[in-house]
């Protein structure tokens, strides 16, 4: 756990992904009470950081599951 001024950062899990990528999932809790999920993707010296609210994180989880199971878009896909 790490304190960064107005937020607490907790590492949830990490894994290596194909093609030299490294994934880290974190929870960020702000003093205001807001909480987000953060997905950090490292590829060499490059980082991609996605900060997701609960609804977006649930949508992404569902979409990734479908992509690897039946490959069918949901009715709500845009």
C-alpha positions as a LaTeX table, in Angstrom:
\begin{tabular}{lrrr}
\hline
Residue & $x$ (\AA) & $y$ (\AA) & $z$ (\AA) \\
\hline
Unk1 & 0.00 & 0.00 & 0.00 \\
Unk2 & 1.22 & 3.46 & $-0.89$ \\
Unk3 & $-0.06$ & 6.88 & 0.20 \\
Unk4 & 0.16 & 9.55 & $-2.49$ \\
Unk5 & $-1.09$ & 12.77 & $-0.91$ \\
Unk6 & $-4.82$ & 12.55 & $-1.41$ \\
Unk7 & $-5.01$ & 8.84 & $-2.36$ \\
Unk8 & $-4.16$ & 5.36 & $-1.12$ \\
Unk9 & $-2.82$ & 2.97 & $-3.78$ \\
Unk10 & $-3.14$ & $-0.80$ & $-3.21$ \\
Unk11 & $-1.60$ & $-3.37$ & $-5.57$ \\
Unk12 & $-4.17$ & $-6.09$ & $-6.28$ \\
Unk13 & $-2.23$ & $-8.35$ & $-8.63$ \\
Unk14 & 0.34 & $-8.50$ & $-11.39$ \\
Unk15 & 1.20 & $-10.88$ & $-14.19$ \\
Unk16 & 3.31 & $-11.17$ & $-17.30$ \\
Unk17 & 1.38 & $-11.12$ & $-20.56$ \\
Unk18 & 2.35 & $-12.26$ & $-24.05$ \\
Unk19 & 4.79 & $-10.25$ & $-26.16$ \\
Unk20 & 6.78 & $-8.84$ & $-23.26$ \\
Unk21 & 3.99 & $-6.95$ & $-21.53$ \\
Unk22 & 3.59 & $-6.73$ & $-17.76$ \\
Unk23 & 0.19 & $-6.01$ & $-16.17$ \\
Unk24 & $-0.53$ & $-4.52$ & $-12.75$ \\
Unk25 & $-4.00$ & $-3.97$ & $-11.29$ \\
Unk26 & $-4.38$ & $-1.45$ & $-8.46$ \\
Unk27 & $-7.16$ & 0.07 & $-6.37$ \\
Unk28 & $-6.96$ & 3.83 & $-5.86$ \\
Unk29 & $-8.93$ & 5.21 & $-2.90$ \\
Unk30 & $-9.19$ & 8.99 & $-2.69$ \\
Unk31 & $-9.83$ & 10.89 & 0.53 \\
Unk32 & $-13.09$ & 12.09 & $-1.01$ \\
Unk33 & $-14.31$ & 8.48 & $-0.92$ \\
Unk34 & $-14.05$ & 7.89 & $-4.66$ \\
Unk35 & $-12.48$ & 4.56 & $-5.61$ \\
Unk36 & $-11.21$ & 3.48 & $-9.02$ \\
Unk37 & $-9.46$ & 0.48 & $-10.54$ \\
Unk38 & $-6.18$ & 1.18 & $-12.31$ \\
Unk39 & $-4.74$ & $-1.09$ & $-15.00$ \\
Unk40 & $-1.07$ & $-0.42$ & $-15.72$ \\
Unk41 & 0.43 & $-2.04$ & $-18.82$ \\
Unk42 & 4.20 & $-1.88$ & $-19.19$ \\
Unk43 & 5.90 & $-2.73$ & $-22.46$ \\
Unk44 & 9.61 & $-2.01$ & $-22.32$ \\
Unk45 & 9.91 & 1.65 & $-21.32$ \\
Unk46 & 6.34 & 2.52 & $-22.30$ \\
Unk47 & 3.41 & 2.59 & $-19.88$ \\
Unk48 & $-0.30$ & 2.66 & $-20.60$ \\
Unk49 & $-2.47$ & 3.54 & $-17.58$ \\
Unk50 & $-6.25$ & 3.09 & $-17.56$ \\
Unk51 & $-8.21$ & 4.51 & $-14.62$ \\
Unk52 & $-11.64$ & 2.86 & $-14.56$ \\
Unk53 & $-14.78$ & 3.57 & $-12.58$ \\
Unk54 & $-16.78$ & 0.56 & $-11.35$ \\
Unk55 & $-19.20$ & 0.47 & $-14.28$ \\
Unk56 & $-16.42$ & 0.65 & $-16.87$ \\
Unk57 & $-14.32$ & $-1.99$ & $-15.09$ \\
Unk58 & $-17.31$ & $-4.38$ & $-15.01$ \\
Unk59 & $-18.02$ & $-3.72$ & $-18.70$ \\
Unk60 & $-14.37$ & $-4.41$ & $-19.61$ \\
Unk61 & $-14.33$ & $-7.63$ & $-17.56$ \\
Unk62 & $-17.47$ & $-8.84$ & $-19.33$ \\
Unk63 & $-16.24$ & $-7.85$ & $-22.80$ \\
Unk64 & $-12.87$ & $-9.58$ & $-22.33$ \\
Unk65 & $-14.60$ & $-12.73$ & $-21.11$ \\
Unk66 & $-16.86$ & $-12.76$ & $-24.19$ \\
Unk67 & $-13.92$ & $-12.12$ & $-26.51$ \\
Unk68 & $-12.22$ & $-15.29$ & $-25.30$ \\
Unk69 & $-15.33$ & $-17.46$ & $-25.04$ \\
Unk70 & $-17.89$ & $-16.93$ & $-27.77$ \\
Unk71 & $-16.55$ & $-13.86$ & $-29.54$ \\
Unk72 & $-20.05$ & $-12.35$ & $-29.76$ \\
Unk73 & $-20.68$ & $-8.66$ & $-29.08$ \\
Unk74 & $-23.19$ & $-7.73$ & $-26.41$ \\
Unk75 & $-26.38$ & $-5.84$ & $-27.19$ \\
Unk76 & $-24.88$ & $-2.77$ & $-25.49$ \\
Unk77 & $-21.61$ & $-2.80$ & $-27.49$ \\
Unk78 & $-20.79$ & 0.44 & $-29.28$ \\
\hline
\end{tabular}
